[in-house]
Amino acid sequence: MIVGRVFAWLVLALAGFALVQDAIGYFASGRFSFAPLGQFWYSLHPFSLNLVQAVVERRIHPFLWDPILISILQLPAFAAIAIVGLVFAWMFRKR
């Protein structure tokens, strides 16, 4: 249980990091925009994103990658990561 809560906090911290990157981009350019999840993931570890794409397209089904996961990767990074973190926090909450 405690490992799940720690993981939830780490994921929420990653969402905060993505939001801080968006804020830095705003102060640098003066234009407000949220980085998509795919771009954020690629900036952190491009090899893993390419690996996930290859595995999904070749081993599971190409349809899963192109309309479904591509649309998820176009969501704002901080929001998508925060949703995952909140789900984990809810799943591993103290009862």
C-alpha positions, 0 to 999 in steps of 0.5 A: 500500500505505501509503495502505491502511495509513493508511486502516486506522489511521484507521478503527481510530482512529474505532472507538476514538473510538466506544468513548470516546464509549460510555465517556463515556456510561457515566460520565455516566449510570452505565449501560453501553450501546454506541451502535449504528452508525446512531446514531453515523453519524447523529451524525457526518453525518446527511445522508450516512446519509439519502443512502445510505438513499435511494440504496439504496432507490431505485436498488438494492433496498428489500430491501437496506436494510430487513432487511440494512443496518438490522441492520448499523446496529444493531450496536455502532458500535465493533465494526462499525468495528473489524472494517472497520479490521481487515479493511483492516489485514489486506488491506494488511499488509506481506508 
